[in-house]
């Protein structure tokens, strides 16, 4: 009965968050509901004419989603829904045609033309003719949406394990333009155990790319696996990041992930920053 009640509570909370959208809560900051409501009411009091003349920031609702282009759609989908517990919002696919090509890839076609090369050589698919297609799936988390995208050959089925382009092999976070998705771990969770369970569950599903770093020096994969569980979490104790806990981890597609906890006093810093932003929006 307890599990059923917990599941019902989770479903109710998820439904509420989905209907409210992912934009009000920033993920790391945890302002009060009253603050969020006041900010929303203040921002919504503008007329359309006022809104369209306001600073750009006042025309935004927040970050709606992070997009991740994947090699194997079904594998990525399983990780973000079954392992990490996200909920599918919807899926759409078989995107092709001139308008789609222009909307998504015009800048890359311009670059190919400037270089005098075939666009395909720099990873540009031909959605215009339909030789390649684009499929997307949106995955809802409590305060963020992840969009999975796959560009595939037209003769490959949706959800294929074969993408149009080869994945980037070197995924160091030090490369400029490299991005990562950060998940917010609940305050009362044992972070070291969370990382161990994440790796174990992923390995059980054959997702061998899912590997978290350690806080101690390791030079081989065997060393990493043999590291004590206490080395799973980096706990920051110096200002202004005191209370920040994190680990970097590769996802099943080789994508860069981060898992964090933000405890006081750093949590308070995010709350104060959110409150200041809300006050600015109300004005």
C-alpha positions as CSV (number, residue, x, y, z in Angstrom):
1,X,0.0,0.0,0.0
2,X,2.8,2.4,0.8
3,X,4.4,1.8,-2.7
4,X,1.0,2.4,-4.3
5,X,0.5,5.6,-2.3
6,X,4.0,6.8,-3.2
7,X,3.5,6.0,-6.8
8,X,0.2,7.9,-6.8
9,X,1.9,10.9,-5.1
10,X,4.7,10.8,-7.7
11,X,2.2,10.7,-10.5
12,X,0.2,13.6,-9.1
13,X,3.3,15.6,-8.7
14,X,4.5,14.8,-12.2
15,X,1.1,15.8,-13.7
16,X,1.1,19.1,-11.8
17,X,4.7,19.9,-12.9
18,X,3.9,18.9,-16.5
19,X,0.9,21.1,-16.7
20,X,2.7,24.1,-15.1
21,X,5.6,23.7,-17.5
22,X,9.3,23.5,-16.9
23,X,10.1,27.2,-17.0
24,X,9.2,28.5,-13.5
25,X,11.7,26.5,-11.5
26,X,15.3,26.8,-12.6
27,X,16.3,23.4,-11.3
28,X,19.0,24.4,-8.8
29,X,17.3,27.3,-7.2
30,X,14.3,26.6,-5.0
31,X,12.4,29.8,-4.4
32,X,9.1,29.8,-2.6
33,X,5.8,29.1,-4.3
34,X,4.6,32.6,-3.3
35,X,7.6,34.2,-5.0
36,X,7.1,32.2,-8.2
37,X,3.4,33.1,-8.2
38,X,4.1,36.8,-7.7
39,X,6.7,36.8,-10.4
40,X,4.4,35.1,-12.8
41,X,1.6,37.5,-12.1
42,X,3.8,40.5,-12.4
43,X,5.2,39.3,-15.7
44,X,1.8,38.4,-17.1
45,X,0.4,41.8,-16.3
46,X,2.1,43.3,-19.4
47,X,0.0,43.8,-22.5
48,X,1.2,42.1,-25.7
49,X,2.4,45.5,-26.9
50,X,4.4,46.1,-23.8
51,X,5.8,42.6,-23.8
52,X,7.1,43.0,-27.4
53,X,8.9,46.2,-26.4
54,X,10.3,44.8,-23.2
55,X,14.0,43.7,-22.8
56,X,14.6,40.2,-24.3
57,X,14.8,38.6,-20.9
58,X,11.3,39.7,-20.0
59,X,10.0,37.9,-23.1
60,X,11.3,34.5,-21.9
61,X,9.7,32.0,-19.6
62,X,12.9,30.1,-18.9
63,X,14.7,27.1,-20.3
64,X,12.2,24.7,-21.9
65,X,14.4,21.8,-22.9
66,X,17.9,20.5,-23.6
67,X,18.4,18.7,-26.9
68,X,20.6,15.6,-27.4
69,X,21.3,14.1,-30.8
70,X,21.7,10.3,-30.4
71,X,23.1,7.4,-32.3
72,X,20.7,4.8,-30.9
73,X,17.3,6.2,-30.2
74,X,15.8,3.2,-28.3
75,X,18.9,2.9,-26.1
76,X,18.9,6.6,-25.2
77,X,15.1,6.5,-24.6
78,X,15.4,3.5,-22.3
79,X,18.1,5.3,-20.3
80,X,16.3,8.6,-19.8
81,X,12.9,6.9,-19.1
82,X,13.5,3.5,-17.4
83,X,16.9,4.2,-15.7
84,X,16.4,7.9,-14.8
85,X,12.6,7.8,-14.6
86,X,11.7,10.5,-17.1
87,X,8.2,10.5,-18.6
88,X,7.6,10.7,-22.4
89,X,5.6,13.7,-23.4
90,X,5.3,12.8,-27.0
91,X,7.2,11.6,-30.0
92,X,7.2,12.8,-33.6
93,X,9.2,11.8,-36.6
94,X,9.9,11.3,-40.2
95,X,10.7,15.1,-40.5
96,X,11.8,16.0,-44.0
97,X,11.4,18.7,-46.7
98,X,12.8,22.0,-47.7
99,X,11.3,24.0,-44.8
100,X,12.7,21.6,-42.2
101,X,16.2,21.6,-43.9
102,X,16.2,25.4,-44.0
103,X,15.0,25.8,-40.4
104,X,17.5,23.4,-38.8
105,X,20.5,23.3,-41.1
106,X,20.8,26.6,-43.1
107,X,23.9,27.7,-41.2
108,X,25.7,24.4,-41.9
109,X,24.9,24.5,-45.6
110,X,26.2,28.0,-45.8
111,X,29.4,26.8,-44.1
112,X,29.7,23.9,-46.6
113,X,29.2,26.2,-49.6
114,X,31.9,28.6,-48.2
115,X,34.3,25.7,-48.0
116,X,33.3,24.4,-51.4
117,X,32.5,20.9,-50.0
118,X,29.5,18.6,-50.1
119,X,27.4,19.3,-47.0
120,X,27.4,15.6,-46.2
121,X,31.2,15.7,-45.6
122,X,30.6,18.0,-42.6
123,X,27.7,16.0,-41.2
124,X,24.8,17.8,-42.9
125,X,21.9,15.4,-43.7
126,X,19.7,15.8,-46.8
127,X,16.3,16.3,-45.2
128,X,15.3,18.4,-48.2
129,X,15.0,15.4,-50.6
130,X,14.0,13.0,-47.9
131,X,17.2,10.9,-48.2
132,X,17.6,11.3,-44.5
133,X,14.9,11.8,-41.8
134,X,14.7,13.3,-38.3
135,X,12.8,11.8,-35.4
136,X,12.4,13.4,-31.9
137,X,11.1,12.3,-28.5
138,X,10.5,14.6,-25.6
139,X,11.2,13.3,-22.0
140,X,9.8,15.3,-19.1
141,X,11.6,15.5,-15.7
142,X,10.3,17.5,-12.8
143,X,11.8,20.8,-13.9
144,X,13.3,20.1,-17.2
145,X,12.6,18.5,-20.6
146,X,15.2,16.5,-22.6
147,X,14.6,16.2,-26.3
148,X,16.2,13.2,-28.0
149,X,16.9,13.7,-31.7
150,X,18.0,11.1,-34.3
151,X,18.9,11.8,-37.9
152,X,18.7,8.5,-39.8
153,X,18.7,7.2,-43.4
154,X,15.3,7.0,-44.9
155,X,15.5,3.2,-45.2
156,X,16.1,2.8,-41.5
157,X,13.1,2.5,-39.2
158,X,12.2,4.9,-36.5
159,X,14.1,4.1,-33.3
160,X,17.0,2.6,-35.3
161,X,20.4,1.9,-33.7
162,X,22.0,3.4,-36.8
163,X,22.2,7.2,-37.1
164,X,23.0,9.2,-40.2
165,X,26.3,10.5,-38.9
166,X,29.1,8.9,-36.9
167,X,29.2,10.0,-33.2
168,X,31.9,12.3,-32.1
169,X,34.6,10.2,-30.5
170,X,36.3,12.7,-28.2
171,X,33.8,14.0,-25.7
172,X,36.0,15.9,-23.3
173,X,34.1,18.6,-21.5
174,X,37.1,20.9,-22.1
175,X,36.3,21.3,-25.8
176,X,34.6,24.7,-26.6
177,X,30.9,24.2,-27.4
178,X,30.8,21.0,-25.5
179,X,27.6,20.9,-23.3
180,X,26.3,18.7,-20.6
181,X,23.0,17.9,-19.0
182,X,22.8,18.3,-15.2
183,X,20.4,16.4,-13.0
184,X,19.5,17.6,-9.6
185,X,19.7,14.9,-6.9
186,X,17.4,15.2,-3.9
187,X,18.9,16.5,-0.6
188,X,18.3,13.3,1.4
189,X,19.7,10.9,-1.2
190,X,23.0,9.0,-0.5
191,X,24.9,10.4,-3.4
192,X,27.7,7.7,-3.3
193,X,25.0,4.9,-3.4
194,X,23.1,6.7,-6.2
195,X,26.1,6.7,-8.5
196,X,26.8,3.0,-7.7
197,X,23.2,2.1,-8.4
198,X,23.2,4.1,-11.6
199,X,26.3,2.3,-12.9
200,X,24.9,-1.1,-11.9
201,X,21.5,-0.6,-13.4
202,X,23.0,0.7,-16.7
203,X,25.5,-2.2,-16.9
204,X,22.6,-4.6,-16.3
205,X,21.0,-3.1,-19.5
206,X,24.2,-3.4,-21.5
207,X,24.8,0.4,-21.4
208,X,28.6,0.1,-20.9
209,X,29.2,3.8,-21.8
210,X,27.5,4.9,-18.5
211,X,30.6,5.4,-16.3
212,X,31.0,8.0,-13.6
213,X,34.3,9.6,-12.7
214,X,36.0,9.2,-9.3
215,X,37.5,11.8,-7.0
216,X,40.7,9.8,-6.7
217,X,43.2,9.3,-9.5
218,X,42.7,6.3,-11.7
219,X,44.5,5.3,-14.9
220,X,42.6,2.3,-16.0
221,X,39.0,1.2,-16.2
222,X,39.9,-1.6,-13.6
223,X,41.2,1.1,-11.3
224,X,38.0,3.1,-11.7
225,X,35.8,0.1,-10.9
226,X,37.9,-0.8,-7.9
227,X,37.8,2.6,-6.3
228,X,35.9,2.8,-3.0
229,X,32.4,4.0,-3.0
230,X,33.4,7.0,-1.0
231,X,35.3,8.2,-4.0
232,X,32.0,8.6,-6.0
233,X,31.1,12.1,-4.9
234,X,33.1,15.3,-4.9
235,X,32.0,17.4,-2.0
236,X,32.9,21.1,-2.2
237,X,33.5,22.8,1.2
238,X,35.0,26.2,0.1
239,X,33.1,29.4,-0.5
240,X,31.3,30.3,-2.6
241,X,30.5,26.7,-3.6
242,X,30.2,25.3,-0.1
243,X,27.5,22.6,-0.1
244,X,27.9,21.7,-3.7
245,X,28.2,18.0,-4.4
246,X,28.8,16.6,-7.9
247,X,30.0,13.9,-10.2
248,X,30.6,13.8,-13.9
249,X,29.3,10.8,-15.8
250,X,29.1,9.7,-19.4
251,X,25.6,8.7,-20.6
252,X,24.8,5.7,-22.9
253,X,25.5,7.8,-26.0
254,X,28.8,9.0,-24.7
255,X,27.1,12.3,-23.8
256,X,28.4,14.3,-20.9
257,X,26.1,14.2,-17.8
258,X,26.4,15.7,-14.4
259,X,24.6,14.9,-11.2
260,X,24.6,17.4,-8.4
261,X,23.2,18.2,-4.9
262,X,23.1,21.8,-3.8
263,X,22.9,22.0,0.0
264,X,23.2,25.0,2.2
265,X,24.9,27.5,2.0
266,X,25.2,27.2,-1.8
267,X,21.6,26.3,-2.1
268,X,20.7,29.6,-0.4
269,X,22.8,31.5,-3.0
270,X,20.7,30.0,-5.8
271,X,17.5,30.9,-3.8
272,X,18.6,34.5,-3.3
273,X,19.5,34.8,-7.0
274,X,16.1,33.5,-8.0
275,X,14.3,35.9,-5.7
276,X,16.3,38.8,-7.2
277,X,15.3,37.7,-10.7
278,X,11.7,37.4,-9.7
279,X,11.7,40.9,-8.2
280,X,13.2,42.2,-11.4
281,X,10.6,40.5,-13.5
282,X,7.8,42.0,-11.3
283,X,9.1,45.5,-11.8
